[in-house]
Structures are given as structure tokens and as C-alpha cells.
Amino acid sequence: MKFSCPAKQLTTALNTVMGAIPTKPNHPILAHVLLLATPQTIEVRAFDLSLGITAQFNAPVEVEGALTLPAKHLLNLIASLPKDEELSVEMELNQTEAILTSAGKRYTFRGFKASQFPQLPTEFPLTVPAIRLTATVLARGLKTTLFAATTDEMKPVLSGIRLTVEADKVEFAATNGKVLAVVQDSIPTHENQQQSETTKKHKTKRKSLPSASSQWGITIPKTALKELQKLLGNPTDNLTDSEVLLHFNESQILFTSATFSLVCRALTGDYPDYTQLIPKQWSHEVTVSSHQLLAAVTRLATFDKHKIIRLVLNPTEQVISLYGQGQDIGSGAESLPALIQGEGLEIGFDADVLIPALKAIPTSEVRFSFNKANTPATLNTVANSLGTATVLVMPVELWSTEPPSLSSTSQALTVSSDEFQSIDTEPEEASESETDSEDSQLELAALPM
């Protein structure tokens, strides 16, 4: 194997695959990358047996071949070279060593034969057709949903993102029992019906596209999607024309683009039916600046170690008031102009839940919808033509015996995934006494003081 390229190209490729290098590898070869030189193309592969990433770039190849080299040491060296400096990489005859030369510099790395590197499962039969997406759609969906996936190892199916494809729509969803994030976006049907050059590079069996009534879904690990998010970049960047293909079956998932591919295992188990959790009607709706609301909640959370925020709707003055208080620190109050529909309402939220939910909404304004003080509320995008985002959050209970001077003690809702699915999501019709009755589906757990 022998090829040459600017140091910057190889550095970029190595950085792309480093997410698949384990910190504590079970075998020394898992700490290596596989360098594969084919005519005019260099591939760099990393695989931790659960997640595999491949980066590729064009370069003049004098001799084809492959070997593995230690990933972190190789990256540290090449990243320290001048970016535009031409680098030559040549494999020795023993196929376990490589010589790197550049502008009076010479380095030798020892590795393993390419045959010892584990095979990436990039070739597998498809039970569904390959789906053609854009990097923007993927990046936007991941930015709004990744935060909501659970970190609880006892609920592995909730530790991923549920991705559902139906005709010309794609939906991302994640929940941890306290918050649910859902993003819906469109995928052009006529584009999906055309096999792209990226598809041809991967030997996956392709089926006809879904009919309007067909729906397929897969649950993808959060760890793999975090790496994909890094590869995609920021959804606000100009990614519209960058194509990403999704191939999957019941156990394997493969994302491919012109510059990278990512393969991982699918999460098994039935994902909960989250669609029934989102109410169809609302008795209170508030449209407010996302930035102003986020800033106010962040400031007021400073006063309470439990981060409880009291929110009061004033439809007469079209203002929402927010309060935060701590027994030992002090208190704060802020008012924001808002468009309020419905009657007044007082409701509490955990700032640690509300802040990431607000950050996930990509529009400058957010629509906050409520029914009762002890039922789920939603944050929605406003006037967004590039897909819709909905984040459902659980409120916390506020003691009703204290005035809004914030001298009350708050309680938090601890909701299991089963209880989360059984929450009353209908608009408020009952009286206040009925609201506080024992029929409530919510289990309360007092916060320690």
C-alpha cells in the first residue's frame, strides 16, 4: 500500500471515525483504525463491535493495500503537522508496519494485518427499502430529540430514538418518562424512488418504496446517533444538498453519505405508543419568545436548589409571570409579554426539564399549551415550514395553600413510563375539587429540603 495526501485530509478522516474507538478496548486491534487504499480512494475505518464508522476521501494511490494502525497515536502525530503539508504513507512488506514521510520527517508505526480487523456489517439484506434523506432533516430531528432519550440502563429501548418512515414523512421520537420529544419532517417521494450513487456503493438488497399506507420504524441507540450528529454538523449550516441514505432491517442500521458511513445495531423491544400521550385539544395556549422564556427560566432557577419554576398566566394583561424562590437564597420574579388564549392558570415546572426542552425548539417563538396544572403540557414550534417539533413535559405540583409570593414548598412528579402513558390528557372540565381527587393518575414524591 502506498498513497499520498495533505495531512489535513487524513486528520479529518481520523477525527471522523474516532467516535468508534473504545476508551478501554477488549482487544488491542479495536484501538486501531483500518487504512484501506483502493484506486483513487482512501478509506479509514473504526469499529468497537457495536458502532462502526468509515470516512473516505480521494487521493492518488500508487499501490493498493490495507493495514491497521493505532488510532490515537496516529491522529496526534498527523494533527500536529502543517495542514497543507503533503504526507506519504507506505506499508512495509510485512504488512504490519507503515512508514510516514513528509518534508524531511520520517515516522514508523506498527499495526496489525488488515485480515485481523473485524468485519464491519455494512452488507446485509434489507427488510425495508433504503430511505433517502438530507443531512438537514437528520440534524434537525436529532437536535430536538436526543436530549429526551433516557440514560436508565434498565429501560434499554428508551435509550434510543424511534425513527418512523411513512410514505413521504419521517418522524423522530424520544422519551424518558418525564419528557417526550417528537419531530416530523418530509422526505420527497420522487427522490426516494431514484437509486443514488451512494446506494450503489453498498450491496444491500433494495425493495420497492412504501405505499401511502405502509409504515416502518426502527429504534436507534442514542450513542450512535450522537456520533452521527457530529458528522452531520449544525442543522443551521448549509446542509440541504448533502444526501444521507438510511438502510436498515430488524437488527442492523446503516447511514451512508458521500464522505462517511455509520453502522450500528438496532435496539430491540417494543417502543411505547407515544402518540396517545399528546392531547388533541388544549384549554390554554401561550405564544411567547423562546429566547426570552429560556433566559427567564434559567435566571429564576438560580434561587431554588430544586429548580422549581412557578408560571402564572394572566390573559387579561396578556402577560405570563414566572417566579423562583429558595429558602436560603432569596426569590425572583419576571414577566413576559405573550399571546394568551384561554383563562388564567398557575402551573409549576422543573427547570432542569424545561430548559433543555426550550433549547430543543428551533423557532424564535414557542407555543406553550396546557390543560390542567397536573397534566402534561407541550412546547411547539411556531410558523416553521421546515418540519414541526413537539416537546411534551410533565409539570410539578405547587402547594395551593400559599399565595403566589413563592413562600410555598413544591413537590415533584415522579412518573414511570407506564404511568406516563396513562396520564389524563383531556382538556379541563372538572372542578378544582375533582382535579385534586384520588382519581389522579399521577404519583407524587416530595422533594427533600
GIZIRA-V519861 format. One record per run of one state. SS is the DSSP state (helix for helix, strand for strand, loop for the rest). FROM is the first residue (numbers start at 0). TO is the last residue. If there is no record, write none. Layout:
# GIZIRA-V519861
SS	FROM	TO
SS	FROM	TO
This chain:
# GIZIRA-V519861
loop	0	0
strand	1	5
helix	6	19
loop	20	26
helix	27	30
strand	31	37
loop	38	39
strand	40	46
loop	47	49
strand	50	57
loop	58	59
strand	60	62
loop	63	63
strand	64	69
helix	70	78
loop	79	84
strand	85	90
loop	91	95
strand	96	101
loop	102	103
strand	104	112
helix	113	115
loop	116	129
strand	130	133
helix	134	147
loop	148	154
helix	155	158
strand	159	165
loop	166	167
strand	168	174
loop	175	177
strand	178	185
loop	186	187
helix	188	191
loop	192	195
helix	196	199
loop	200	214
strand	215	220
helix	221	231
loop	232	241
strand	242	247
loop	248	250
strand	251	255
loop	256	258
strand	259	265
loop	266	272
helix	273	276
loop	277	282
strand	283	288
helix	289	302
loop	303	306
strand	307	313
loop	314	317
strand	318	325
loop	326	328
strand	329	336
loop	337	337
strand	338	340
loop	341	343
strand	344	349
helix	350	359
loop	360	363
strand	364	369
loop	370	375
strand	376	380
loop	381	386
strand	387	392
loop	393	394
strand	395	397
loop	398	408
strand	409	412
loop	413	415
helix	416	420
loop	421	430
helix	431	434
loop	435	442
strand	443	445
loop	446	448
